[in-house]
Amino acid sequence: MKSNHRISRRSVFKTGLLAVGGYFLSASLFSKVWAACTRTERQSEGPFFPVNEQSDVNQDLTTVHGVEGQASGQVIYVQGKVMDASCQPIAGAEVIVWQADIKGRYKHPGDAEANELIPQFQYWGRIITETDGSYWFKTIMPAAYGSFFSKRTPHIHFKVLVDGKERLVSQMYFEGQELNQKDSLYRYLSKEGQRQSTIRFQSVAASSERQVGALEGTFDMYV
């Protein structure tokens, strides 16, 4: 009887451990899912949102129709998905991207150096997400710009519209940039916001159809 009593207590103890372990595992998984679906933090649109229409606004910003050659600079591919706060993909969302070139110049009348633009670079583009919410575009690594006292780290601007309504304005940053922690807008983000918006880029796979020597990174947006 004593032996059966000990076995019973041991079984109860094991059951308790399993229950507690299951609770913490579920809580951990819930925490990860919640973090993954946290809305992307909004950031300033900045002064250089495109104001002039152009004939070429496709997802390859490294070339311009009617202009020979490719824009100089490190070619990168940015890809990802647009999802809602429940991690459900949003099809047909309009993603507008704009950025500086390798000299830190924007295609905007408000940029004092806009008369020295790179002819082969598109500067901004418009992409419509696929049925699975995915998007991608090809561009060049933007340069930092600004004064010695106030310099902006390399970044790309994003605006997402769903059914014609603005759902997000934000910015994407590059992992490993020394200026990130000196950039006032970057530092204004929460730790989670920095984690979501700071993207690691790596060389494209040798088997990929993408341009040799290019880098690629994934930036998912939750709106």
Beta strands, then each sheet from edge to edge (+ up, - down):
strand 1: 75-83
strand 2: 94-98
strand 3: 124-128
strand 4: 134-140
strand 5: 145-146
strand 6: 151-152
strand 7: 155-162
strand 8: 165-174
strand 9: 198-199
strand 10: 202-203
strand 11: 215-218
strand 12: 221-222
sheet 1: 4+ 1- 11- 10+
sheet 2: 4+ 1- 12-
sheet 3: 3+ 2- 7+ 8- 9-
sheet 4: 5+ 6-
end
